[in-house]
Amino acid sequence: KDGKLEVTGDFTMHGVTKPVTAAIEFTGGKAGPMGERAGYEAVFTIKRSDFGVSYGVDNGMLGNDVRIVVNLEGVKK
């Protein structure tokens, strides 16, 4: 709806795999000399400690939540 959707899949970091849900947003598309292109942005948040990366979390030096942003571009063949 409105160029936005949610996608669920597996995310692996530091040898640990967990399911995550990413908010996906269509960021634009354009036809050009190199073909039709479309852009998307995926955003999701993980807890470092869930993946065994807890250095600095226990004593409050580093945050546990990490926001991950992935930009994708596709070309129609």
VMD Tcl script that builds the backbone (N, CA, C; Angstrom):
set m [mol new atoms 231]
animate dup $m
set s [atomselect $m all]
$s set {name element resname resid chain x y z} {
  {N N LYS 1 A 0.846 -1.190 0.000}
  {CA C LYS 1 A 0.000 0.000 0.000}
  {C C LYS 1 A 0.881 1.239 0.000}
  {N N ASP 2 A 0.607 2.170 -0.859}
  {CA C ASP 2 A 1.351 3.432 -0.940}
  {C C ASP 2 A 2.845 3.226 -1.141}
  {N N GLY 3 A 3.240 2.150 -1.842}
  {CA C GLY 3 A 4.651 1.908 -2.108}
  {C C GLY 3 A 5.423 1.372 -0.926}
  {N N LYS 4 A 4.714 0.900 0.115}
  {CA C LYS 4 A 5.374 0.367 1.308}
  {C C LYS 4 A 4.879 -1.043 1.598}
  {N N LEU 5 A 5.767 -1.873 2.112}
  {CA C LEU 5 A 5.383 -3.213 2.528}
  {C C LEU 5 A 6.355 -3.714 3.577}
  {N N GLU 6 A 6.042 -4.832 4.190}
  {CA C GLU 6 A 6.926 -5.460 5.165}
  {C C GLU 6 A 7.345 -6.819 4.642}
  {N N VAL 7 A 8.615 -7.142 4.825}
  {CA C VAL 7 A 9.160 -8.421 4.384}
  {C C VAL 7 A 9.839 -9.079 5.573}
  {N N THR 8 A 9.558 -10.353 5.766}
  {CA C THR 8 A 10.179 -11.101 6.858}
  {C C THR 8 A 11.142 -12.120 6.274}
  {N N GLY 9 A 12.312 -12.222 6.889}
  {CA C GLY 9 A 13.321 -13.168 6.440}
  {C C GLY 9 A 14.330 -13.423 7.539}
  {N N ASP 10 A 15.345 -14.183 7.232}
  {CA C ASP 10 A 16.388 -14.503 8.201}
  {C C ASP 10 A 17.573 -13.566 8.038}
  {N N PHE 11 A 18.121 -13.119 9.166}
  {CA C PHE 11 A 19.305 -12.260 9.201}
  {C C PHE 11 A 20.366 -12.984 10.016}
  {N N THR 12 A 21.565 -13.117 9.444}
  {CA C THR 12 A 22.663 -13.799 10.127}
  {C C THR 12 A 23.784 -12.815 10.404}
  {N N MET 13 A 24.227 -12.800 11.659}
  {CA C MET 13 A 25.360 -11.971 12.062}
  {C C MET 13 A 26.124 -12.705 13.160}
  {N N HIS 14 A 27.411 -12.722 13.031}
  {CA C HIS 14 A 28.282 -13.325 14.052}
  {C C HIS 14 A 27.929 -14.801 14.269}
  {N N GLY 15 A 27.498 -15.484 13.193}
  {CA C GLY 15 A 27.173 -16.903 13.262}
  {C C GLY 15 A 25.811 -17.229 13.849}
  {N N VAL 16 A 24.994 -16.219 14.134}
  {CA C VAL 16 A 23.664 -16.421 14.715}
  {C C VAL 16 A 22.627 -15.950 13.702}
  {N N THR 17 A 21.595 -16.776 13.471}
  {CA C THR 17 A 20.528 -16.431 12.538}
  {C C THR 17 A 19.225 -16.229 13.297}
  {N N LYS 18 A 18.560 -15.114 13.022}
  {CA C LYS 18 A 17.281 -14.789 13.665}
  {C C LYS 18 A 16.338 -14.239 12.595}
  {N N PRO 19 A 15.022 -14.429 12.778}
  {CA C PRO 19 A 14.072 -13.819 11.839}
  {C C PRO 19 A 13.963 -12.314 12.113}
  {N N VAL 20 A 13.851 -11.528 11.054}
  {CA C VAL 20 A 13.635 -10.084 11.170}
  {C C VAL 20 A 12.550 -9.674 10.183}
  {N N THR 21 A 11.901 -8.564 10.479}
  {CA C THR 21 A 10.921 -7.988 9.575}
  {C C THR 21 A 11.406 -6.600 9.197}
  {N N ALA 22 A 11.535 -6.356 7.903}
  {CA C ALA 22 A 12.021 -5.072 7.399}
  {C C ALA 22 A 10.881 -4.305 6.752}
  {N N ALA 23 A 10.841 -2.999 7.012}
  {CA C ALA 23 A 9.911 -2.111 6.315}
  {C C ALA 23 A 10.561 -1.740 4.992}
  {N N ILE 24 A 9.877 -2.028 3.895}
  {CA C ILE 24 A 10.401 -1.757 2.556}
  {C C ILE 24 A 9.612 -0.602 1.944}
  {N N GLU 25 A 10.334 0.350 1.359}
  {CA C GLU 25 A 9.675 1.489 0.718}
  {C C GLU 25 A 10.230 1.688 -0.686}
  {N N PHE 26 A 9.338 1.846 -1.636}
  {CA C PHE 26 A 9.718 2.166 -3.009}
  {C C PHE 26 A 10.192 3.613 -3.027}
  {N N THR 27 A 11.415 3.856 -3.499}
  {CA C THR 27 A 11.970 5.210 -3.466}
  {C C THR 27 A 11.968 5.901 -4.828}
  {N N GLY 28 A 11.647 5.164 -5.889}
  {CA C GLY 28 A 11.549 5.799 -7.200}
  {C C GLY 28 A 11.974 4.890 -8.323}
  {N N GLY 29 A 11.575 5.254 -9.519}
  {CA C GLY 29 A 11.938 4.480 -10.704}
  {C C GLY 29 A 12.066 5.393 -11.907}
  {N N LYS 30 A 12.830 4.941 -12.891}
  {CA C LYS 30 A 13.052 5.764 -14.081}
  {C C LYS 30 A 13.564 4.882 -15.207}
  {N N ALA 31 A 13.086 5.150 -16.393}
  {CA C ALA 31 A 13.605 4.477 -17.579}
  {C C ALA 31 A 14.711 5.346 -18.166}
  {N N GLY 32 A 15.789 4.713 -18.578}
  {CA C GLY 32 A 16.909 5.449 -19.153}
  {C C GLY 32 A 17.635 4.607 -20.179}
  {N N PRO 33 A 18.760 5.088 -20.695}
  {CA C PRO 33 A 19.496 4.358 -21.726}
  {C C PRO 33 A 20.062 3.019 -21.241}
  {N N MET 34 A 20.207 2.858 -19.941}
  {CA C MET 34 A 20.737 1.612 -19.377}
  {C C MET 34 A 19.618 0.690 -18.889}
  {N N GLY 35 A 18.359 1.006 -19.217}
  {CA C GLY 35 A 17.228 0.166 -18.828}
  {C C GLY 35 A 16.360 0.828 -17.775}
  {N N GLU 36 A 15.273 0.147 -17.439}
  {CA C GLU 36 A 14.368 0.641 -16.405}
  {C C GLU 36 A 14.944 0.296 -15.040}
  {N N ARG 37 A 14.966 1.269 -14.149}
  {CA C ARG 37 A 15.524 1.068 -12.815}
  {C C ARG 37 A 14.484 1.415 -11.770}
  {N N ALA 38 A 14.587 0.729 -10.629}
  {CA C ALA 38 A 13.711 1.010 -9.501}
  {C C ALA 38 A 14.530 0.938 -8.224}
  {N N GLY 39 A 14.247 1.840 -7.293}
  {CA C GLY 39 A 14.969 1.867 -6.028}
  {C C GLY 39 A 14.058 1.543 -4.859}
  {N N TYR 40 A 14.631 0.890 -3.859}
  {CA C TYR 40 A 13.912 0.509 -2.652}
  {C C TYR 40 A 14.814 0.724 -1.446}
  {N N GLU 41 A 14.208 0.964 -0.300}
  {CA C GLU 41 A 14.958 1.078 0.940}
  {C C GLU 41 A 14.328 0.154 1.969}
  {N N ALA 42 A 15.166 -0.653 2.617}
  {CA C ALA 42 A 14.716 -1.571 3.663}
  {C C ALA 42 A 15.311 -1.109 4.990}
  {N N VAL 43 A 14.482 -1.068 6.039}
  {CA C VAL 43 A 14.938 -0.624 7.355}
  {C C VAL 43 A 14.454 -1.624 8.404}
  {N N PHE 44 A 15.376 -2.036 9.283}
  {CA C PHE 44 A 14.996 -2.873 10.418}
  {C C PHE 44 A 15.974 -2.651 11.561}
  {N N THR 45 A 15.582 -3.050 12.759}
  {CA C THR 45 A 16.405 -2.863 13.958}
  {C C THR 45 A 16.680 -4.221 14.591}
  {N N ILE 46 A 17.917 -4.399 15.029}
  {CA C ILE 46 A 18.288 -5.622 15.745}
  {C C ILE 46 A 18.869 -5.241 17.099}
  {N N LYS 47 A 18.918 -6.223 17.981}
  {CA C LYS 47 A 19.624 -6.080 19.255}
  {C C LYS 47 A 20.951 -6.813 19.112}
  {N N ARG 48 A 22.033 -6.102 19.335}
  {CA C ARG 48 A 23.368 -6.694 19.197}
  {C C ARG 48 A 23.514 -7.938 20.073}
  {N N SER 49 A 22.995 -7.863 21.292}
  {CA C SER 49 A 23.153 -8.975 22.232}
  {C C SER 49 A 22.455 -10.249 21.758}
  {N N ASP 50 A 21.408 -10.119 20.932}
  {CA C ASP 50 A 20.723 -11.304 20.393}
  {C C ASP 50 A 21.640 -12.106 19.471}
  {N N PHE 51 A 22.688 -11.457 18.968}
  {CA C PHE 51 A 23.612 -12.102 18.035}
  {C C PHE 51 A 24.979 -12.348 18.668}
  {N N GLY 52 A 25.038 -12.302 19.996}
  {CA C GLY 52 A 26.281 -12.591 20.701}
  {C C GLY 52 A 27.294 -11.459 20.663}
  {N N VAL 53 A 26.862 -10.272 20.277}
  {CA C VAL 53 A 27.755 -9.112 20.231}
  {C C VAL 53 A 27.310 -8.183 21.358}
  {N N SER 54 A 27.853 -8.404 22.532}
  {CA C SER 54 A 27.384 -7.646 23.696}
  {C C SER 54 A 28.466 -6.785 24.340}
  {N N TYR 55 A 29.627 -6.681 23.703}
  {CA C TYR 55 A 30.683 -5.849 24.265}
  {C C TYR 55 A 30.176 -4.424 24.471}
  {N N GLY 56 A 30.318 -3.910 25.674}
  {CA C GLY 56 A 29.918 -2.550 25.997}
  {C C GLY 56 A 28.450 -2.382 26.337}
  {N N VAL 57 A 27.620 -3.392 26.078}
  {CA C VAL 57 A 26.188 -3.281 26.361}
  {C C VAL 57 A 25.931 -3.411 27.855}
  {N N ASP 58 A 26.567 -4.393 28.502}
  {CA C ASP 58 A 26.317 -4.661 29.918}
  {C C ASP 58 A 26.661 -3.476 30.813}
  {N N ASN 59 A 27.711 -2.731 30.482}
  {CA C ASN 59 A 28.100 -1.600 31.322}
  {C C ASN 59 A 27.569 -0.263 30.791}
  {N N GLY 60 A 26.753 -0.296 29.737}
  {CA C GLY 60 A 26.123 0.909 29.224}
  {C C GLY 60 A 27.010 1.788 28.347}
  {N N MET 61 A 28.199 1.307 27.966}
  {CA C MET 61 A 29.087 2.101 27.111}
  {C C MET 61 A 28.569 2.201 25.681}
  {N N LEU 62 A 27.945 1.125 25.204}
  {CA C LEU 62 A 27.424 1.082 23.835}
  {C C LEU 62 A 25.962 0.671 23.857}
  {N N GLY 63 A 25.206 1.160 22.899}
  {CA C GLY 63 A 23.801 0.790 22.806}
  {C C GLY 63 A 23.625 -0.624 22.278}
  {N N ASN 64 A 22.498 -1.204 22.600}
  {CA C ASN 64 A 22.202 -2.566 22.168}
  {C C ASN 64 A 21.425 -2.576 20.851}
  {N N ASP 65 A 20.600 -1.568 20.622}
  {CA C ASP 65 A 19.793 -1.504 19.406}
  {C C ASP 65 A 20.589 -0.899 18.259}
  {N N VAL 66 A 20.521 -1.554 17.096}
  {CA C VAL 66 A 21.197 -1.076 15.893}
  {C C VAL 66 A 20.161 -0.999 14.777}
  {N N ARG 67 A 20.041 0.170 14.178}
  {CA C ARG 67 A 19.127 0.366 13.049}
  {C C ARG 67 A 19.914 0.105 11.771}
  {N N ILE 68 A 19.412 -0.804 10.951}
  {CA C ILE 68 A 20.082 -1.181 9.709}
  {C C ILE 68 A 19.246 -0.675 8.538}
  {N N VAL 69 A 19.910 0.034 7.624}
  {CA C VAL 69 A 19.263 0.579 6.433}
  {C C VAL 69 A 19.958 -0.014 5.216}
  {N N VAL 70 A 19.177 -0.635 4.327}
  {CA C VAL 70 A 19.708 -1.251 3.113}
  {C C VAL 70 A 19.038 -0.583 1.919}
  {N N ASN 71 A 19.842 -0.037 1.013}
  {CA C ASN 71 A 19.309 0.566 -0.212}
  {C C ASN 71 A 19.527 -0.396 -1.371}
  {N N LEU 72 A 18.469 -0.617 -2.142}
  {CA C LEU 72 A 18.514 -1.571 -3.251}
  {C C LEU 72 A 18.158 -0.869 -4.561}
  {N N GLU 73 A 18.795 -1.308 -5.626}
  {CA C GLU 73 A 18.440 -0.808 -6.958}
  {C C GLU 73 A 18.329 -1.997 -7.894}
  {N N GLY 74 A 17.234 -2.062 -8.611}
  {CA C GLY 74 A 17.012 -3.144 -9.552}
  {C C GLY 74 A 16.909 -2.620 -10.971}
  {N N VAL 75 A 17.345 -3.425 -11.933}
  {CA C VAL 75 A 17.273 -3.086 -13.344}
  {C C VAL 75 A 16.416 -4.145 -14.049}
  {N N LYS 76 A 15.408 -3.701 -14.763}
  {CA C LYS 76 A 14.539 -4.619 -15.494}
  {C C LYS 76 A 15.277 -5.126 -16.726}
  {N N LYS 77 A 15.254 -6.446 -16.934}
  {CA C LYS 77 A 15.916 -7.039 -18.102}
  {C C LYS 77 A 14.906 -7.299 -19.192}
}
mol reanalyze $m
mol bondsrecalc $m
mol representation Tube
mol addrep $m
